Amino acid sequence: MEIIERLSAGDPEKKKYYIRLFLDTLEPELANLKTADISVDQEPIRAILHKLKSQVQTIGAREAHAMMAEQEHHIKGGGRIDQAQLDETCRQLSDLIGDLQELLK
Amino acid sequence: MSKHLKVALVDDDIPNTEVLRDFLIRNGYSHVDKYHDGESFLESLDRFDERAVVLDFDLSGGGELNGLEVLEAIKERSPNMHVVFFSGQDSLEVAVESLKNGADDYIVKSNAAFALVKTSLDKVYDIQVLKLSERRNQRISWIMAIGWMATIAGVALYFAGK
């Protein structure tokens, strides 16, 4: 959140605007990840992870970013992630979304 | 201080592009355009375009072209345009390929990435200012040379008339 804090420079409305911008992407992509079928081609999952990892990094969620980057790299290299790994990503993303929604209140 | 370098951001990541744009504006870049796919950016391009471009590699959320394909088209249409590759791909292959194809810089998206993009654009801006100043100095030198020649010719005519 450091960059968002810095850019919004104490303006609560600006900060909310940035948070909503991120939520607009994170929420639908979390829904996509939750319904993703890991038994078939995992390229769509990789694409979602790629898209989300830059955003969670900007928000400052380092652990979630590292996990997504590792999973993306694994799939890109021809590997597959299992359901437990995907569930953990969804859990972390869900927590992050919860934190952002809290900041909007 | 406002920097007179126009910047185009080409990235399908809408929130990050918005944040980066605000970051650059806050750091003196008053003219920053956004494009969420390579196709719409290329449509806006002309031969005399003097913008610097910050270009993402994976543009699959926006259009058909990837960053390398957009880079190729930029270099065909506007070969002097400065291109900063800004990518979530920490792949050496993509980095080498982009630099080989004319990108001026390659920045991997990271915590410090926005500051690195600014530093890269600052360099482009400094070069542009230097070129402008060189052009201005050249013009002044020409004017002075013409002035001297006219003076010498005037003096020569004066003595020839005597």
Contacts between the chains, C-beta under 8 A, distances in Angstrom:
chain1	res1	chain2	res2	distance
A	3	B	19	6.3
A	3	B	23	7.0
A	3	B	114	6.4
A	4	B	19	7.0
A	7	B	19	6.5
A	7	B	22	5.2
A	7	B	23	6.1
A	7	B	26	6.5
A	18	B	15	7.3
A	18	B	18	7.6
A	18	B	19	6.3
A	21	B	14	6.9
A	21	B	15	4.1
A	21	B	18	5.7
A	21	B	19	7.7
A	22	B	15	4.7
A	24	B	14	7.7
A	24	B	15	7.3
A	25	B	13	7.9
A	25	B	14	6.6
A	25	B	15	5.9
A	47	B	60	6.4
A	50	B	58	6.1
A	50	B	88	6.0
A	51	B	12	7.9
A	51	B	13	6.7
A	51	B	61	6.1
A	53	B	88	6.4
A	54	B	13	5.8
A	54	B	16	5.6
A	54	B	88	5.0
A	54	B	109	4.8
A	55	B	13	6.8
A	55	B	15	6.0
A	55	B	16	6.1
A	57	B	109	6.8
A	57	B	110	7.0
A	57	B	111	6.5
A	58	B	15	7.5
A	58	B	16	5.6
A	58	B	19	6.2
A	60	B	111	7.9
